[in-house]
């Protein structure tokens, strides 16, 4: 058996039944351990552990696989083992029957899992753990692609609906979320537009909205009301809140769709239907450049593009949107946002987000600023700290001169994007072969070969620190 792990995006899960029913695995769910709804519980990844107490190393929602190498024989110790797994939040335990270690499922483990309500799966001898890990990985990949399609389709549909006003966006959002939706303004929670919302709002929900309005920190919430209604609420521009509810829990993709809806509603409310509708229609028809749409939708002034990545913690999208102070956030494995006020990048880092910020730009320059953040983010990941553009040489070298220097210096690499990307990554990692290879997903010998090619084409001694510095700024300014 293998100790491979299967990872997908931090918020992508599949129901346990998607693994149990996977053809070819022949997994047997021990019926008395399945509490109601157990097969619908989320699986975030599969993980193998033979530790006597793996709980401290688990994050929750795992399908934990074990051959019982260190499983205790006493019922009391087995109970302690299972209680620890339940407390760690795993979804299910898969036990591999592996002679001569265990000829069959231990009765003590079966009794304990039934007593504590931990779903138990029996993995037959002919099914390697690697096959289960691969099946979970495939299922997570399929789920991720489905979510991406749903979010993209929702974004396009809600954008089209924006030309017809708030009501049409709210109706489209309610349909996509299979629940009720309301856009409310002010601390009194008066709906500006709603579809099937429970009006007047229950006291519990009104109190929640009041707290969100009066608070100075996070103005987003995901909660379950006393009547069993699941609710999400988040800002829709500076003067409104989006509230959505239904009887079943919102999945990650649906929370993302709610975020898209909040952003569109905020823009409609702030820009007006006529202005927004005209701008978006022209964009969809290909009659207007994105830069022109930005000038239409965003007030005159300076903006920054903030981008970042998660550092191991499960991302909190609501917190991120609130902390950045904008609904204009695209969030996934990497997030990108358009902000008018510089956020505290150290605070983002403290919450597990390593971020960078572009130099201040006008609305029509936002696309260029977004490209700049790609280079800044490589620097930040290599340095292990947030980076803000506009310091050092960036602040004193005229833009035209910087671009001319970059074009002249990198001209020998024209048409060789793989060499440019490898050189940028290698310099960002201070010439480290292994770290560069890991970042690019290639063998270290491939990195060495590409860097040697780049050095020959550039006619540059890449062991010279001054030459490296000049190349780094050329890549920055390209």
C-alpha positions in Angstrom: 0.0 0.0 0.0 1.1 3.6 -0.6 1.2 6.6 1.6 0.3 9.0 -1.3 -1.9 12.0 -0.4 -4.5 13.6 -2.7 -4.8 17.3 -2.6 -7.1 19.7 -4.4 -8.1 23.3 -3.8 -8.6 24.0 -0.2 -12.4 24.6 -0.6 -13.2 21.8 -3.0 -14.8 18.7 -1.6 -16.8 15.7 -2.8 -19.3 13.6 -0.8 -18.1 10.4 0.8 -20.5 8.5 -1.5 -18.5 9.6 -4.5 -15.6 7.6 -3.1 -17.6 4.6 -1.8 -19.4 4.2 -5.1 -16.3 4.6 -7.2 -16.1 1.7 -9.7 -13.2 -0.6 -9.1 -12.4 0.3 -5.5 -14.8 -2.4 -4.0 -15.0 -0.4 -0.7 -17.5 -1.7 1.9 -19.2 0.8 4.2 -19.8 -0.8 7.6 -23.5 0.0 7.9 -23.8 0.3 11.7 -21.2 3.1 11.7 -23.1 5.3 9.2 -25.2 7.9 11.0 -27.9 9.7 8.9 -26.4 11.6 6.0 -22.9 10.1 6.5 -22.4 9.4 2.8 -23.0 13.0 2.0 -20.3 14.3 4.3 -17.5 16.2 2.6 -14.1 14.6 1.7 -11.4 17.2 1.1 -8.6 14.7 0.5 -7.3 11.1 1.3 -4.5 10.7 3.7 -2.6 7.6 5.0 -1.3 7.4 8.6 -0.1 4.6 10.7 0.5 6.8 13.8 -0.9 5.7 17.1 -2.4 9.2 17.4 -2.6 11.0 14.1 -5.2 13.6 15.3 -2.7 16.5 15.9 -1.6 16.2 12.2 -5.1 16.3 10.6 -7.0 19.4 9.4 -10.5 17.9 9.1 -12.7 16.4 6.3 -10.1 13.7 5.5 -10.7 10.2 4.4 -8.0 8.6 6.7 -6.6 5.3 5.5 -4.8 2.9 7.7 -3.7 -0.8 7.7 -3.8 -0.8 11.5 0.0 -1.3 11.9 -0.1 0.4 15.3 -3.7 -0.2 16.2 -4.0 -1.1 19.9 -5.6 -4.3 20.8 -7.5 -3.1 24.0 -11.0 -1.8 23.4 -10.3 1.2 25.7 -7.3 2.2 23.6 -9.2 1.7 20.4 -12.0 4.0 21.8 -9.4 6.7 22.5 -8.0 6.4 19.0 -11.5 6.7 17.4 -12.5 9.6 19.7 -9.4 11.5 18.7 -10.2 11.0 15.0 -13.8 12.2 15.5 -12.5 15.3 17.4 -10.0 16.0 14.6 -13.0 16.2 12.2 -12.2 13.4 9.8 -15.0 12.3 7.5 -14.4 8.6 7.5 -11.8 5.9 8.4 -10.7 3.4 5.7 -9.3 0.2 7.1 -7.1 -1.9 4.8 -7.3 -5.6 5.4 -3.6 -6.5 5.0 -2.5 -10.0 6.0 -0.5 -10.9 8.0 -1.1 -7.7 10.0 -4.9 -8.1 10.0 -6.7 -10.9 8.3 -10.1 -9.2 8.8 -11.6 -6.0 10.3 -10.8 -5.9 14.0 -14.0 -6.2 16.1 -12.9 -3.6 18.6 -12.5 -1.0 15.8 -15.9 -1.9 14.4 -17.6 -1.5 17.8 -15.8 1.8 18.5 -16.7 3.4 15.2 -20.3 2.4 15.6 -20.4 3.7 19.2 -18.8 7.1 18.2 -20.5 7.5 14.8 -17.4 7.5 12.7 -18.0 6.1 9.2 -15.9 3.1 8.7 -14.9 1.7 5.3 -13.3 -1.7 4.7 -10.6 -1.7 2.0 -10.1 -5.1 0.5 -6.7 -6.7 0.0 -6.7 -6.1 -3.7 -7.3 -2.4 -3.5 -4.1 -0.4 -2.8 -4.4 2.9 -0.9 -2.9 4.6 -3.9 -6.0 3.7 -6.0 -8.2 5.4 -3.3 -6.0 8.5 -3.2 -6.1 8.6 -7.0 -9.9 8.2 -7.1 -10.3 11.0 -4.6 -7.9 13.2 -6.6 -9.9 12.5 -9.8 -13.2 13.2 -8.1 -11.9 16.5 -6.6 -10.6 17.5 -10.0 -14.0 16.8 -11.6 -15.7 18.8 -8.8 -13.3 21.7 -9.2 -14.0 21.9 -12.9 -17.7 21.8 -12.4 -17.4 24.6 -9.8 -15.3 26.7 -12.2 -17.9 26.2 -15.0 -20.8 27.2 -12.6 -19.0 30.3 -11.4 -18.0 31.4 -14.9 -21.6 30.8 -16.2 -23.0 32.7 -13.2 -20.6 35.6 -13.7 -21.6 35.9 -17.4 -25.3 35.6 -16.7 -25.3 38.1 -13.8 -23.2 40.5 -15.8 -25.8 40.4 -18.6 -28.6 40.8 -16.1 -27.0 44.0 -14.7 -28.1 46.0 -17.8 -31.7 45.4 -16.6 -31.2 46.7 -13.1 -31.0 45.4 -9.5 -34.2 43.3 -9.6 -33.0 41.2 -12.6 -29.6 40.5 -10.9 -31.3 39.5 -7.7 -33.7 37.2 -9.6 -30.8 35.6 -11.5 -28.9 35.2 -8.2 -31.8 33.6 -6.5 -32.1 31.1 -9.3 -28.4 30.3 -9.2 -28.4 29.8 -5.5 -31.8 27.9 -5.3 -32.9 30.1 -2.5 -34.2 33.5 -1.5 -32.1 36.7 -2.0 -32.4 40.2 -0.8 -30.3 43.4 -1.2 -30.8 45.6 1.8 -29.6 49.1 2.5 -28.9 50.8 5.8 -29.0 49.5 9.3 -32.8 49.2 9.2 -32.4 46.3 6.7 -35.0 47.7 4.3 -34.8 45.6 1.0 -33.9 47.5 -2.1 -34.7 44.4 -4.2 -35.6 40.9 -3.2 -36.9 37.5 -4.4 -38.8 35.2 -2.0 -37.2 36.8 1.0 -38.9 36.1 4.4 -40.3 39.6 5.0 -40.3 41.0 7.5 -37.0 39.4 8.4 -37.0 37.1 11.5 -35.7 38.9 14.6 -32.6 36.8 14.6 -31.7 37.8 11.0 -32.4 41.4 11.6 -30.1 41.4 14.6 -27.4 39.8 12.5 -27.7 42.5 9.8 -27.6 45.2 12.5 -24.4 43.8 13.9 -22.8 43.6 10.4 -23.8 47.3 9.8 -22.5 48.5 13.2 -19.3 46.6 13.2 -16.0 48.1 12.2 -14.3 44.8 11.3 -15.7 42.0 9.1 -19.1 42.8 7.6 -19.7 39.3 6.3 -21.3 36.3 7.9 -22.3 32.7 7.1 -24.6 31.2 9.7 -27.5 28.9 10.5 -30.7 30.4 11.9 -32.7 28.7 14.7 -35.3 27.5 12.1 -32.6 25.6 10.1 -32.2 28.3 7.4 -28.6 28.7 6.2 -27.7 32.3 5.5 -24.9 34.2 3.8 -24.5 37.9 4.1 -21.8 40.2 2.7 -21.3 43.8 1.5 -22.6 44.7 -2.0 -20.8 48.1 -2.3 -20.4 50.6 0.5 -24.1 51.1 1.2 -25.8 47.7 0.8 -25.7 44.1 2.0 -26.5 41.0 0.0 -28.4 38.4 2.0 -29.2 34.9 0.7 -30.8 32.0 2.5 -32.1 28.4 1.9 -32.7 25.2 3.8 -29.4 23.5 2.7 -25.9 24.5 3.4 -24.2 26.7 0.8 -21.3 25.0 -1.0 -18.1 26.8 -1.7 -19.0 27.4 -5.4 -22.3 28.9 -4.3 -20.6 31.3 -1.8 -18.3 32.3 -4.7 -21.4 32.9 -6.9 -22.9 35.0 -4.1 -19.6 37.0 -4.1 -19.9 37.6 -7.8 -23.5 38.7 -7.3 -22.6 41.1 -4.5 -19.9 42.7 -6.7 -22.3 43.2 -9.7 -25.1 44.5 -7.4 -22.6 46.9 -5.8 -21.6 48.2 -9.2 -25.2 48.6 -10.3 -26.2 50.5 -7.2 -23.1 52.8 -7.4 -22.9 53.3 -11.2 -26.6 53.3 -12.1 -28.3 50.9 -14.5 -27.9 53.0 -17.6 -24.1 53.5 -17.2 -23.4 50.0 -16.1 -25.6 48.4 -18.7 -24.1 50.4 -21.6 -20.6 49.6 -20.5 -21.1 45.9 -19.9 -23.1 45.5 -23.2 -20.3 47.2 -25.2 -17.7 45.0 -23.5 -19.6 41.7 -24.2 -20.1 42.7 -27.8 -16.5 43.5 -28.2 -17.2 47.1 -29.0 -15.3 48.6 -26.1 -11.9 47.9 -24.6 -11.8 46.8 -20.9 -9.7 49.9 -20.1 -12.6 52.1 -21.4 -15.1 50.1 -19.3 -13.0 50.7 -16.2 -12.9 54.4 -16.8 -16.7 54.3 -17.0 -17.3 52.3 -13.9 -14.6 53.5 -11.6 -14.5 57.1 -10.3 -11.4 59.1 -11.3 -8.5 58.5 -8.9 -5.7 56.1 -8.2 -6.1 52.4 -7.7 -3.8 49.5 -6.8 -4.0 45.8 -7.8 -3.4 43.5 -4.8 -2.6 39.9 -5.5 -1.7 37.0 -3.2 -1.7 33.3 -2.4 -2.8 31.2 0.5 0.0 29.9 2.8 -1.6 26.7 4.0 -4.6 28.0 5.8 -8.1 27.5 4.5 -9.0 30.8 2.8 -11.8 32.9 4.2 -13.3 34.7 1.2 -15.7 36.8 3.2 -13.0 38.1 5.5 -10.7 38.9 2.5 -13.4 40.9 0.7 -14.2 42.8 3.8 -10.6 43.5 4.7 -9.7 44.7 1.2 -12.8 47.0 1.3 -13.9 46.0 -2.2 -16.3 43.6 -3.9 -13.8 43.6 -6.9 -12.0 40.4 -5.7 -11.4 37.3 -7.9 -10.5 34.6 -5.4 -9.3 31.1 -5.9 -5.9 29.5 -5.5 -4.6 33.0 -6.1 -6.6 36.1 -5.3 -6.5 39.4 -7.2 -8.4 42.6 -6.2 -8.8 46.2 -7.3 -8.6 48.5 -4.3 -8.7 52.3 -3.8 -7.2 52.2 -0.3 -3.9 50.4 0.4 -4.6 47.4 2.7 -2.4 46.2 5.5 -0.4 43.4 3.8 1.1 42.3 7.1 -2.4 41.8 8.5 -3.2 39.7 5.4 0.0 37.7 6.1 -1.1 37.1 9.7 -4.3 35.5 8.3 -2.4 33.2 5.9 -2.3 35.3 2.8 1.0 36.4 1.3 0.2 39.4 -0.8 1.8 42.1 -3.0 0.5 45.5 -4.2 1.1 47.3 -7.5 2.0 50.9 -7.8 -0.9 53.4 -7.8 -2.4 53.6 -11.3 -5.3 55.2 -13.1 -8.3 53.0 -14.0 -7.1 52.5 -17.6 -3.8 51.2 -16.3 -5.2 48.5 -14.1 -4.5 45.7 -16.5 -0.8 46.6 -16.7 -0.7 46.8 -12.9 -2.2 43.3 -12.7 0.6 42.0 -14.9 3.1 43.7 -12.6 1.7 41.8 -9.6 2.6 38.4 -11.2 6.3 39.4 -11.1 6.0 40.9 -7.6 4.3 37.7 -6.3 7.2 35.6 -7.5 9.6 37.9 -5.6 7.4 37.8 -2.5 7.2 34.0 -2.5 11.0 33.7 -2.9 11.6 36.4 -0.2 8.8 35.1 2.1 7.4 38.6 2.8 4.8 41.0 1.3 6.1 43.5 -1.3 4.7 46.9 -2.4 5.7 48.3 -5.8 6.9 51.8 -6.1 10.0 51.6 -3.9 13.7 51.7 -4.8 14.5 52.1 -8.5 10.9 51.7 -9.5 10.2 55.1 -7.9 13.1 57.1 -9.6 13.5 55.5 -13.1 11.0 57.1 -15.6 8.6 54.5 -17.0 9.6 55.0 -20.7 13.3 54.6 -19.8 12.6 51.5 -17.8 10.6 49.9 -20.6 13.2 50.8 -23.2 15.9 49.2 -21.0 13.8 46.1 -20.5 13.1 45.7 -24.3 16.8 46.2 -25.2 18.1 43.9 -22.5 15.7 41.0 -23.2 15.6 41.3 -27.0 17.8 38.1 -27.4 15.1 36.1 -25.7 12.3 37.2 -27.9 10.1 34.2 -28.9 11.5 32.1 -26.0 8.9 32.5 -23.2 10.1 29.4 -21.4 13.5 30.9 -21.0 12.1 34.2 -19.8 9.9 32.5 -17.3 12.7 30.2 -16.1 15.1 33.1 -15.8 12.6 35.2 -13.8 11.9 32.3 -11.4 15.6 31.4 -11.0 16.5 35.0 -10.1 13.5 35.2 -7.8 14.9 32.2 -6.0 18.4 33.6 -5.8 19.8 31.1 -8.3 18.5 28.0 -6.3 18.2 25.1 -8.8 16.0 22.9 -6.6 13.6 25.6 -5.5 13.3 26.9 -9.1 12.6 23.4 -10.4 10.0 22.9 -7.7 8.3 26.2 -8.5 8.2 25.5 -12.2 7.4 21.8 -11.9 10.3 20.6 -13.9 13.5 18.7 -13.3 16.5 20.6 -12.0 18.5 19.6 -15.0 15.9 21.3 -17.2 16.4 24.5 -15.2 20.2 24.3 -15.6 19.8 23.7 -19.4 17.4 26.7 -19.8 19.5 29.0 -17.7 22.6 28.1 -19.7 20.7 28.8 -23.0 19.5 32.1 -21.6 23.0 33.1 -20.6 24.4 32.2 -24.1 21.7 34.1 -25.9 22.1 37.2 -23.7 25.8 37.0 -23.8 25.8 37.5 -20.1 27.7 35.9 -17.2 24.9 34.9 -14.9 27.3 34.3 -12.1 28.0 38.1 -11.9 25.7 39.7 -9.2 25.6 43.0 -11.2 24.4 41.2 -14.3 21.8 39.4 -12.3 20.6 42.6 -10.8 20.2 44.3 -14.2 18.3 41.3 -15.6 16.0 41.3 -12.6 15.0 44.9 -13.2 14.7 44.3 -16.9 12.2 41.4 -16.2 10.4 43.7 -13.7 10.0 46.5 -16.2 9.3 44.3 -19.3 
